[in-house]
Amino acid sequence: MTKLTGPALRLTVFIGESDTWRHKPLFSEIVHRAHHAGLAGASVFRGVEGYGASSHIHTTRLLSLSEDLPVAIVIVDAADRIRAFLPQLDELVGEGLVILDEVEVIRYVGRSARATE
């Protein structure tokens, strides 16, 4: 696991909540592969409403319950490490959107962790 501060690349993958890889949620497979690759961090965010290539709106509103809400997987690390991870997404993502953004990381550490560093 990298301790990242300063310039970095943010990789955001937009997929559907019901997308799978070998009978497991696709978002979970992406996070586990990012962890195995030693990337600095990954989080999954479930959307409450959205649409993609199909132009069909998916929502959590009660009158139009959706089984395929939008999901965003956000992974942050050094640019070279993120770019090295992209071929894994080529294998995993059949339909979705991938965005790369240059970001600056400011890392906060709790008081107890600061004392040990």
CORJO-V826102 format. One record per run of one state. SS is the DSSP state (~ for helix, > for strand, _ for the rest). FROM is the first residue (numbers start at 1). TO is the last residue. If there is no record, write none. Layout:
ss = (SS;SS)
from = (FROM;FROM)
to = (TO;TO)
This chain:
ss = (_;>;_;>;_;>;~;_;>;_;>;_;>;_;~;>;_;>;_;~;_;>;_;~;_)
from = (1;6;17;20;22;24;26;37;41;47;49;51;58;60;62;65;66;70;78;79;93;97;106;111;117)
to = (5;16;19;21;23;25;36;40;46;48;50;57;59;61;64;65;69;77;78;92;96;105;110;116;117)
